[in-house]
Amino acid sequence: MGTSGAERLRQIVEETDWYNGIVLDAVVPGGAWKRLPRPLQSWLRNYISGTALYLASGFLWCFYIYYLKRNVYFPKDSIPSNRAMYLQILVAMKAMPWFCVLPTLSEYMVENGWTRCFASVGEVGWPAYFVYLTIYLVIIEFGIYWMHRELHDLKPLYKYLHATHHIHNKQNTLSPFAGLAFHPLDGILQAVPQVIALFLVPTHFTTLVLLMFCEVVWTANVHGCIHGKIWPLMGAGYHTIHHTTYRYNYGHYTIWMDWMFGTLRDPEQEFKKPD
């Protein structure tokens, strides 16, 4: 039997209440957060968890590649300075309150039944779930590719928004902390395709939350300058070329859009030494 619309929304609201409890009970004493308006609860949870995840993933990744594996992945003069990483954290922390507005708005729209989100895989079945997830990922890959590309091609957008991120344009200035070091509006614009997709394709709500979690970890990884060589992922080697050339490799999770639209540059060929 299919789940009714009201039952679906109830399940989603219960799920977000559970997330709120996990995060907000840990930092707001006495359950005082429950008296806040629901959108503010969502924003506060997103802000606290997003900040914690950004800092934790950044510090852990830096500890691994710059200290545990010192001189394995990078020569000493290629390791970003503490000042460079501090400035990246500062930019990200200034933008974080604004970054959290869009997922808060998305959650509000989901809870009010304005999107095509569903609460349980059982509503559609596993085959349909994977088909919908694939379509969702293709839509956001396409949307983020073109949003990112236009942030380069349209000079005012680059000058006033995206240039903030591209200050970090060399291997010895890029670090995992650069992953969220954006102008607030730049970060929001690049996330807009993820919201639009919610209106176009049925999306499992829990999977959406997990993808948001992965997003923060992923951005730290691709700014770490270590090429993972896992086809067809847009690994750090590809993204380092993007930062050092200001062109090429605009994709998000994969290289497919760059391949389709002629902007792919392979790090294996880029850094290949002549015989």
C-alpha contacts under 8 A as a table, 3 or more apart, distances in Angstrom:
res1	aa1	res2	aa2	distance
2	G	123	E	5.85
3	T	7	E	6.25
3	T	8	R	6.18
3	T	123	E	6.29
4	S	7	E	5.18
4	S	8	R	6.10
5	G	8	R	5.09
5	G	9	L	6.27
5	G	113	G	7.71
6	A	9	L	5.25
6	A	10	R	6.15
7	E	10	R	5.00
7	E	11	Q	6.24
8	R	11	Q	5.24
8	R	12	I	6.37
8	R	118	F	6.50
8	R	119	A	5.66
9	L	12	I	5.04
9	L	13	V	6.11
9	L	110	V	7.90
9	L	111	E	5.80
9	L	112	N	7.18
9	L	113	G	6.64
9	L	119	A	7.51
10	R	13	V	5.14
10	R	14	E	6.17
11	Q	14	E	5.08
11	Q	15	E	6.18
11	Q	119	A	6.27
12	I	15	E	4.99
12	I	16	T	6.29
12	I	111	E	6.51
12	I	118	F	7.99
12	I	119	A	5.77
12	I	205	F	7.29
13	V	16	T	5.18
13	V	17	D	6.12
13	V	111	E	6.16
14	E	17	D	5.00
14	E	18	W	6.24
15	E	18	W	5.05
15	E	19	Y	6.43
16	T	19	Y	4.97
16	T	20	N	6.09
17	D	20	N	4.97
17	D	21	G	6.13
18	W	21	G	5.07
18	W	22	I	6.34
19	Y	22	I	5.22
19	Y	23	V	6.40
19	Y	45	R	7.91
20	N	23	V	5.42
20	N	24	L	5.50
20	N	25	D	7.50
20	N	41	Q	7.07
20	N	42	S	7.14
20	N	45	R	6.08
21	G	24	L	5.45
21	G	25	D	5.23
21	G	26	A	7.91
22	I	25	D	6.00
22	I	26	A	6.70
23	V	26	A	5.57
23	V	27	V	7.04
23	V	45	R	6.12
23	V	48	I	7.50
23	V	49	S	6.92
24	L	27	V	5.33
24	L	28	V	5.53
24	L	31	G	7.84
24	L	33	W	6.86
24	L	44	L	7.85
24	L	45	R	6.28
25	D	28	V	5.46
25	D	29	P	6.56
25	D	30	G	7.61
25	D	31	G	6.08
25	D	33	W	7.91
26	A	29	P	7.48
28	V	31	G	6.36
28	V	32	A	6.39
28	V	33	W	6.40
29	P	32	A	6.37
31	G	34	K	5.80
32	A	35	R	5.83
32	A	36	L	7.62
33	W	36	L	5.38
33	W	41	Q	6.60
34	K	37	P	7.90
34	K	41	Q	7.49
36	L	40	L	6.23
36	L	41	Q	6.10
37	P	40	L	5.36
37	P	41	Q	6.38
38	R	41	Q	5.02
38	R	42	S	6.39
39	P	42	S	5.06
39	P	43	W	6.17
39	P	104	T	6.39
39	P	105	L	7.63
39	P	108	Y	6.63
40	L	43	W	4.96
40	L	44	L	6.00
41	Q	44	L	5.23
41	Q	45	R	6.16
42	S	45	R	5.19
42	S	46	N	6.10
42	S	104	T	5.64
42	S	107	E	7.62
43	W	46	N	5.07
43	W	47	Y	6.00
43	W	100	C	5.98
43	W	101	V	6.53
43	W	103	P	7.85
43	W	104	T	5.32
44	L	47	Y	5.03
44	L	48	I	6.10
45	R	48	I	5.31
45	R	49	S	5.95
46	N	49	S	5.34
46	N	50	G	5.53
46	N	100	C	5.86
46	N	103	P	7.62
46	N	104	T	7.42
47	Y	50	G	5.18
47	Y	51	T	5.93
47	Y	96	M	6.84
47	Y	97	P	6.30
47	Y	100	C	5.88
48	I	51	T	5.33
48	I	52	A	6.12
49	S	52	A	5.10
49	S	53	L	5.96
50	G	53	L	5.18
50	G	54	Y	5.99
50	G	96	M	7.84
50	G	100	C	7.97
50	G	216	V	7.61
51	T	54	Y	5.16
51	T	55	L	6.15
51	T	93	M	7.63
51	T	96	M	7.20
52	A	55	L	5.35
52	A	56	A	5.90
53	L	56	A	5.09
53	L	57	S	5.82
53	L	213	F	7.96
53	L	216	V	6.97
53	L	217	V	7.58
54	Y	57	S	5.48
54	Y	58	G	5.96
54	Y	177	F	7.70
54	Y	180	L	7.90
54	Y	216	V	6.11
54	Y	217	V	7.25
54	Y	220	A	7.72
55	L	58	G	5.12
55	L	59	F	5.96
55	L	177	F	7.76
56	A	59	F	5.29
56	A	60	L	6.00
57	S	60	L	5.25
57	S	61	W	5.95
57	S	216	V	7.92
57	S	217	V	6.03
57	S	220	A	6.81
58	G	61	W	5.29
58	G	62	C	6.03
58	G	176	P	5.23
58	G	177	F	5.43
58	G	220	A	6.00
59	F	62	C	5.10
59	F	63	F	5.96
60	L	63	F	5.07
60	L	64	Y	6.20
61	W	64	Y	5.16
61	W	65	I	6.20
61	W	176	P	6.87
61	W	220	A	7.69
61	W	221	N	7.54
61	W	224	G	7.85
62	C	65	I	5.36
62	C	66	Y	5.46
62	C	67	Y	7.38
62	C	175	S	7.52
62	C	176	P	6.78
63	F	66	Y	5.58
63	F	67	Y	5.20
63	F	68	L	6.38
64	Y	67	Y	5.77
64	Y	68	L	4.90
64	Y	69	K	5.99
65	I	68	L	6.21
65	I	69	K	5.00
65	I	70	R	6.35
65	I	73	Y	6.79
66	Y	69	K	5.94
66	Y	70	R	4.91
66	Y	71	N	7.85
66	Y	74	F	7.72
66	Y	79	I	6.81
67	Y	70	R	4.76
69	K	72	V	5.22
69	K	73	Y	6.65
70	R	73	Y	6.84
70	R	74	F	6.82
70	R	75	P	7.78
70	R	76	K	7.66
71	N	74	F	5.10
71	N	75	P	5.05
71	N	76	K	6.35
72	V	75	P	7.52
73	Y	226	I	7.13
74	F	77	D	7.87
74	F	78	S	5.81
74	F	79	I	6.51
75	P	78	S	5.49
75	P	79	I	7.09
76	K	79	I	5.68
77	D	172	N	7.02
78	S	171	Q	6.11
78	S	172	N	4.31
79	I	171	Q	7.63
79	I	172	N	5.15
79	I	173	T	7.56
80	P	84	A	6.20
80	P	85	M	6.84
80	P	171	Q	7.58
80	P	172	N	4.53
80	P	173	T	4.82
80	P	174	L	6.50
80	P	175	S	6.51
81	S	84	A	5.19
81	S	85	M	6.51
81	S	172	N	7.54
81	S	173	T	7.19
82	N	85	M	5.19
82	N	86	Y	6.03
83	R	86	Y	4.95
83	R	87	L	6.15
84	A	87	L	5.25
84	A	88	Q	6.36
84	A	173	T	6.11
85	M	88	Q	5.05
85	M	89	I	6.24
85	M	173	T	7.81
85	M	175	S	6.65
85	M	177	F	6.20
85	M	178	A	7.51
86	Y	89	I	5.11
86	Y	90	L	6.16
87	L	90	L	4.95
87	L	91	V	6.27
88	Q	91	V	5.24
88	Q	92	A	6.22
88	Q	177	F	5.75
88	Q	178	A	5.37
88	Q	180	L	7.93
88	Q	181	A	5.33
89	I	92	A	5.09
89	I	93	M	6.01
89	I	177	F	5.97
89	I	178	A	7.45
89	I	181	A	6.81
90	L	93	M	5.18
90	L	94	K	6.25
90	L	181	A	7.90
91	V	94	K	5.29
91	V	95	A	6.37
91	V	181	A	5.16
91	V	182	F	6.69
91	V	183	H	7.58
92	A	95	A	5.11
92	A	96	M	5.89
92	A	178	A	7.93
92	A	180	L	5.28
92	A	181	A	4.39
92	A	182	F	6.38
93	M	96	M	5.07
93	M	97	P	7.64
94	K	97	P	7.04
95	A	98	W	5.47
95	A	99	F	6.14
95	A	181	A	7.79
95	A	182	F	6.99
95	A	183	H	6.48
95	A	184	P	4.77
96	M	99	F	4.89
96	M	100	C	6.32
96	M	184	P	7.51
97	P	100	C	5.47
97	P	101	V	7.06
98	W	101	V	5.38
98	W	102	L	7.85
98	W	184	P	5.92
98	W	185	L	7.97
98	W	188	I	7.85
99	F	102	L	6.42
99	F	103	P	7.86
99	F	184	P	6.30
99	F	187	G	6.59
99	F	188	I	6.08
100	C	103	P	5.73
100	C	104	T	6.23
101	V	104	T	5.12
101	V	105	L	6.16
102	L	105	L	5.04
102	L	106	S	6.10
102	L	188	I	6.87
102	L	191	A	7.86
102	L	192	V	7.96
103	P	106	S	4.83
103	P	107	E	6.05
104	T	107	E	5.17
104	T	108	Y	6.27
105	L	108	Y	5.07
105	L	109	M	6.30
106	S	109	M	5.17
106	S	110	V	6.14
106	S	195	V	6.48
107	E	110	V	4.98
107	E	111	E	6.07
108	Y	111	E	5.24
108	Y	112	N	6.27
109	M	112	N	5.17
109	M	113	G	6.34
109	M	114	W	5.26
109	M	115	T	6.41
110	V	113	G	5.24
110	V	114	W	5.87
110	V	115	T	5.44
110	V	116	R	7.75
110	V	117	C	6.46
111	E	114	W	7.73
113	G	116	R	7.45
113	G	117	C	7.88
114	W	199	F	7.70
115	T	198	L	5.58
115	T	199	F	4.87
116	R	198	L	5.90
116	R	199	F	5.61
116	R	200	L	7.14
116	R	201	V	6.28
116	R	202	P	4.67
116	R	203	T	6.36
117	C	198	L	6.63
117	C	202	P	5.29
117	C	203	T	4.56
117	C	204	H	5.67
117	C	205	F	5.83
118	F	121	V	7.73
118	F	123	E	7.36
118	F	202	P	6.70
118	F	203	T	6.05
118	F	204	H	5.11
118	F	205	F	6.00
119	A	123	E	7.70
119	A	204	H	5.98
119	A	205	F	5.66
119	A	206	T	7.29
120	S	123	E	5.62
120	S	124	V	7.87
120	S	204	H	6.78
120	S	205	F	7.94
121	V	124	V	5.74
121	V	125	G	5.63
121	V	126	W	6.44
121	V	129	Y	6.50
121	V	204	H	6.88
122	G	125	G	5.09
122	G	126	W	7.50
124	V	128	A	5.88
124	V	129	Y	6.37
125	G	128	A	5.65
125	G	129	Y	6.09
126	W	129	Y	4.84
126	W	130	F	6.31
127	P	130	F	5.46
127	P	131	V	6.37
128	A	131	V	4.96
128	A	132	Y	6.01
129	Y	132	Y	5.24
129	Y	133	L	6.07
129	Y	203	T	7.94
129	Y	204	H	7.57
130	F	133	L	4.97
130	F	134	T	6.05
131	V	134	T	5.20
131	V	135	I	6.30
132	Y	135	I	5.11
132	Y	136	Y	6.04
132	Y	201	V	6.41
132	Y	202	P	6.16
132	Y	203	T	6.63
133	L	136	Y	5.00
133	L	137	L	6.15
133	L	203	T	6.74
134	T	137	L	5.18
134	T	138	V	6.18
135	I	138	V	5.09
135	I	139	I	6.18
135	I	201	V	7.22
136	Y	139	I	5.19
136	Y	140	I	6.37
136	Y	197	A	6.19
136	Y	198	L	7.96
136	Y	201	V	6.33
136	Y	203	T	7.34
137	L	140	I	5.25
137	L	141	E	5.93
138	V	141	E	5.02
138	V	142	F	6.06
139	I	142	F	5.21
139	I	143	G	6.02
139	I	193	P	7.35
139	I	194	Q	7.99
139	I	197	A	6.42
140	I	143	G	4.90
140	I	144	I	5.76
140	I	193	P	5.28
140	I	194	Q	5.45
140	I	197	A	6.79
141	E	144	I	5.41
141	E	145	Y	5.98
141	E	251	G	6.80
141	E	252	H	6.01
141	E	253	Y	6.99
141	E	254	T	7.59
141	E	257	M	7.27
142	F	145	Y	5.23
142	F	146	W	6.42
142	F	257	M	6.54
143	G	146	W	5.43
143	G	147	M	6.05
143	G	193	P	5.16
144	I	147	M	4.96
144	I	148	H	5.80
144	I	190	Q	5.65
144	I	191	A	7.25
144	I	193	P	6.22
144	I	251	G	7.04
144	I	252	H	6.59
145	Y	148	H	5.28
145	Y	149	R	6.06
145	Y	250	Y	5.51
145	Y	251	G	4.86
145	Y	252	H	6.56
145	Y	257	M	6.77
145	Y	258	D	7.86
146	W	149	R	4.90
146	W	150	E	5.98
146	W	250	Y	7.95
147	M	150	E	5.25
147	M	151	L	6.26
147	M	189	L	7.18
147	M	190	Q	5.97
148	H	151	L	5.11
148	H	152	H	6.78
148	H	190	Q	6.53
148	H	250	Y	6.14
148	H	251	G	7.88
149	R	152	H	5.26
149	R	153	D	6.16
149	R	250	Y	6.11
150	E	153	D	4.74
150	E	154	L	5.53
150	E	157	L	7.80
151	L	154	L	5.83
151	L	155	K	7.62
151	L	157	L	5.28
151	L	158	Y	5.23
151	L	161	L	7.76
151	L	162	H	6.22
152	H	155	K	6.66
152	H	157	L	7.14
152	H	158	Y	5.24
152	H	162	H	7.30
152	H	246	Y	7.75
152	H	247	R	7.89
153	D	158	Y	7.39
154	L	157	L	5.52
154	L	158	Y	6.36
155	K	158	Y	5.04
155	K	159	K	5.95
156	P	159	K	5.07
156	P	160	Y	5.97
156	P	161	L	7.91
157	L	160	Y	5.55
157	L	161	L	5.42
157	L	162	H	6.53
158	Y	161	L	5.43
158	Y	162	H	4.62
158	Y	163	A	5.42
159	K	162	H	6.57
159	K	163	A	5.49
160	Y	163	A	6.67
160	Y	164	T	7.74
161	L	164	T	6.15
161	L	182	F	7.80
161	L	183	H	5.61
161	L	185	L	6.99
161	L	186	D	5.58
162	H	165	H	5.55
162	H	166	H	6.63
162	H	182	F	7.03
162	H	183	H	6.81
162	H	186	D	6.09
163	A	166	H	4.85
163	A	167	I	6.23
164	T	167	I	5.75
164	T	181	A	7.57
164	T	182	F	5.97
164	T	183	H	6.00
165	H	168	H	6.42
165	H	178	A	7.38
165	H	181	A	5.76
165	H	182	F	5.00
165	H	183	H	7.16
166	H	169	N	5.63
166	H	243	H	6.42
166	H	246	Y	7.74
168	H	173	T	5.34
168	H	174	L	5.45
168	H	178	A	7.39
168	H	243	H	7.22
169	N	173	T	6.65
169	N	174	L	6.75
169	N	243	H	4.92
169	N	244	T	5.00
170	K	173	T	5.31
170	K	174	L	6.13
170	K	240	T	7.90
170	K	243	H	7.01
170	K	244	T	5.69
171	Q	174	L	5.23
171	Q	225	C	6.70
171	Q	240	T	7.16
171	Q	244	T	7.87
172	N	175	S	7.95
174	L	177	F	7.97
174	L	178	A	6.26
174	L	223	H	6.13
174	L	224	G	6.77
174	L	225	C	7.27
175	S	178	A	5.49
175	S	179	G	7.71
175	S	220	A	7.68
175	S	223	H	5.52
175	S	224	G	5.07
175	S	225	C	7.44
176	P	179	G	5.70
176	P	219	T	7.33
176	P	220	A	4.13
176	P	221	N	6.05
176	P	222	V	7.39
176	P	223	H	4.96
176	P	224	G	4.89
177	F	180	L	6.66
177	F	181	A	6.98
177	F	220	A	6.19
177	F	223	H	7.61
178	A	181	A	4.84
178	A	220	A	7.14
178	A	223	H	6.31
179	G	216	V	7.72
179	G	219	T	4.59
179	G	220	A	4.86
179	G	221	N	7.87
179	G	222	V	7.50
179	G	223	H	5.85
180	L	187	G	7.74
180	L	216	V	7.87
180	L	219	T	7.06
180	L	220	A	7.81
182	F	186	D	6.21
182	F	187	G	5.88
183	H	186	D	5.19
183	H	187	G	6.45
184	P	187	G	5.32
184	P	188	I	6.31
185	L	188	I	5.01
185	L	189	L	6.03
186	D	189	L	5.22
186	D	190	Q	6.36
187	G	190	Q	5.33
187	G	191	A	6.41
188	I	191	A	5.13
188	I	192	V	6.31
189	L	192	V	5.23
190	Q	193	P	6.93
191	A	194	Q	5.54
191	A	195	V	7.06
192	V	195	V	5.24
192	V	196	I	6.31
193	P	196	I	4.99
193	P	197	A	6.08
194	Q	197	A	5.34
194	Q	198	L	6.92
195	V	198	L	5.41
195	V	199	F	7.48
196	I	199	F	5.67
196	I	200	L	6.89
197	A	200	L	5.00
197	A	201	V	6.14
198	L	201	V	5.93
198	L	202	P	6.86
198	L	203	T	6.50
199	F	202	P	7.74
203	T	207	T	7.65
203	T	208	L	7.09
204	H	207	T	5.33
204	H	208	L	6.27
205	F	208	L	4.99
205	F	209	V	6.44
206	T	209	V	5.11
206	T	210	L	6.31
207	T	210	L	4.98
207	T	211	L	6.11
208	L	211	L	5.08
208	L	212	M	6.37
209	V	212	M	5.14
209	V	213	F	6.43
210	L	213	F	4.98
210	L	214	C	6.19
211	L	214	C	4.91
211	L	215	E	5.98
212	M	215	E	4.98
212	M	216	V	6.92
213	F	216	V	5.83
213	F	217	V	6.91
214	C	217	V	5.16
214	C	218	W	5.82
215	E	218	W	5.05
215	E	219	T	6.19
216	V	219	T	5.38
216	V	220	A	6.51
217	V	220	A	5.28
217	V	221	N	6.35
218	W	221	N	5.05
218	W	222	V	6.28
219	T	222	V	5.40
219	T	223	H	6.43
220	A	223	H	5.53
220	A	224	G	6.55
221	N	224	G	5.25
221	N	225	C	7.97
221	N	235	G	7.94
221	N	236	A	6.65
222	V	225	C	6.65
222	V	226	I	7.67
222	V	234	M	7.66
222	V	235	G	5.68
222	V	236	A	3.92
222	V	237	G	7.64
222	V	239	H	6.21
222	V	240	T	7.81
223	H	236	A	5.88
223	H	239	H	6.94
223	H	240	T	6.96
224	G	236	A	6.22
225	C	236	A	4.96
225	C	237	G	5.81
225	C	239	H	7.72
225	C	240	T	5.85
226	I	235	G	7.74
226	I	236	A	5.37
226	I	237	G	5.98
227	H	235	G	5.53
227	H	236	A	4.85
227	H	237	G	4.16
227	H	238	Y	7.39
228	G	235	G	5.64
228	G	236	A	6.85
228	G	237	G	7.38
229	K	233	L	7.84
229	K	235	G	6.76
230	I	233	L	5.74
230	I	235	G	7.28
231	W	234	M	7.90
232	P	254	T	5.46
232	P	255	I	5.84
232	P	256	W	7.20
233	L	253	Y	5.73
233	L	254	T	4.22
233	L	255	I	6.12
234	M	237	G	7.93
234	M	238	Y	6.02
234	M	239	H	6.99
234	M	249	N	7.84
234	M	251	G	6.77
234	M	252	H	6.56
234	M	253	Y	5.31
234	M	254	T	4.44
234	M	255	I	5.24
235	G	238	Y	5.60
235	G	239	H	6.57
235	G	254	T	7.99
236	A	239	H	4.94
236	A	240	T	5.87
237	G	240	T	5.21
237	G	241	I	6.59
237	G	267	P	5.63
238	Y	241	I	5.35
238	Y	242	H	6.58
238	Y	249	N	6.09
238	Y	265	R	7.04
238	Y	266	D	6.43
238	Y	267	P	5.78
239	H	242	H	4.83
239	H	243	H	6.39
239	H	249	N	6.31
239	H	250	Y	7.83
240	T	243	H	5.14
240	T	244	T	6.17
241	I	244	T	5.13
241	I	245	T	5.87
241	I	246	Y	7.84
241	I	247	R	7.86
241	I	248	Y	7.25
241	I	249	N	7.32
241	I	265	R	7.58
241	I	267	P	7.11
242	H	245	T	5.49
242	H	246	Y	5.33
242	H	247	R	5.42
242	H	248	Y	5.44
242	H	249	N	5.54
242	H	250	Y	6.99
243	H	246	Y	5.30
243	H	247	R	7.61
245	T	248	Y	7.40
247	R	250	Y	7.58
247	R	263	T	7.70
248	Y	258	D	7.39
248	Y	263	T	4.71
248	Y	264	L	5.58
248	Y	265	R	6.10
249	N	255	I	7.08
249	N	258	D	5.85
249	N	263	T	6.00
249	N	264	L	5.21
249	N	265	R	6.41
250	Y	258	D	6.59
250	Y	263	T	7.55
251	G	254	T	6.06
251	G	255	I	5.86
251	G	256	W	7.56
251	G	257	M	6.18
251	G	258	D	6.16
252	H	255	I	7.70
254	T	257	M	7.45
255	I	258	D	5.46
255	I	259	W	6.18
255	I	264	L	7.01
256	W	259	W	4.98
256	W	260	M	6.09
257	M	260	M	4.97
257	M	261	F	6.05
258	D	261	F	5.22
258	D	262	G	5.71
258	D	263	T	4.68
258	D	264	L	4.64
259	W	262	G	5.40
259	W	263	T	6.37
259	W	264	L	5.24
260	M	263	T	7.99
261	F	264	L	7.98
265	R	269	Q	7.83
265	R	270	E	7.18
266	D	269	Q	5.48
266	D	270	E	6.08
267	P	270	E	4.70
267	P	271	F	5.95
267	P	272	K	7.99
268	E	271	F	5.87
268	E	272	K	5.93
269	Q	272	K	5.07
